[in-house]
Amino acid sequence: MPELPEVETVRRALLPHLIGRRMLDVTAQVPKLRRPLNIAALRAACAGRRIRDLRRRGKYLVADLDGPDALLLHLGMTGAFVIRPDGQPPDRHQRVEWRLDDGQLWRFLDPRMFGLVEVCQPAAPDGWPDALTEMGPEPLSPEFDGRIFQRLTRGRACPVKHLLLDQHAVAGIGNIYASEACHRARIRPARPAATLTRPECNRLATSVKQIMEAAIRCGGTTINDFRSVDGSEGKFTASLEVYGRTGEPCHRCGAPHRVRREVSGGRASFFCPHCQK
Ligand SMILES: [Zn+2]
């Protein structure tokens, strides 16, 4: 499932194709994704409008238009955006298509249809739509640091990894990067959040930032489905230290210390029992 670095990769890849372009029309190939697709509202918001900006908040994208509305977009589990030349036959799993004024087709593909394409109205120009206002700080912002993270852990008996995955606590982190950040910070994912010391909170916040930055530089991580706009896979997959490496030696400790997989709250955590406390 795409997390912050994958969504940021898609955003950066789409920018040169979309900014300043006028949308001539939009069509939907299915009645619903995660929620029903309101094609009348989409057409009213998009047709004839220019795309001013494409912004990211957590795992969401917001396309700002030169009208009153914006587009709220989410890749869900298997969503992808592609750009095709005019006249190209529909893509497999194509769900929504915008025709742009330079002859390009901007398409949303989504085999499992958990994605989101909706019209929204940001409260202020360049503000975020209501759906995103409850979200925690962006991990790459200066606002997110060990002090803020420690405040989030207060009174929280849940595993620290659950806190990292809570979008109200911090935005954009999913299972892959939560596991990787805990390993880099030498903290066991199952540790009750409230037991983290200030130095550990500092280490974890720094680890989250370093891993997100490195993953963005690599164009994200591809485990199964993720592809950028040009079809390329995320290259951070080769840099994963624990995620998906069950039974393999810990890169920090070496053999005989091996990565262990534990399921909690229906999700797998990967960690090294030797160096993560
Ligand atoms: Zn280790």
Boltz pocket constraint, residues with backbone or C-beta under 6 A from the ligand:
constraints:
  - pocket:
      binder: B
      contacts: [[A, 250], [A, 251], [A, 252], [A, 253], [A, 254], [A, 257], [A, 272], [A, 273], [A, 274], [A, 275], [A, 276]]
      max_distance: 6.0
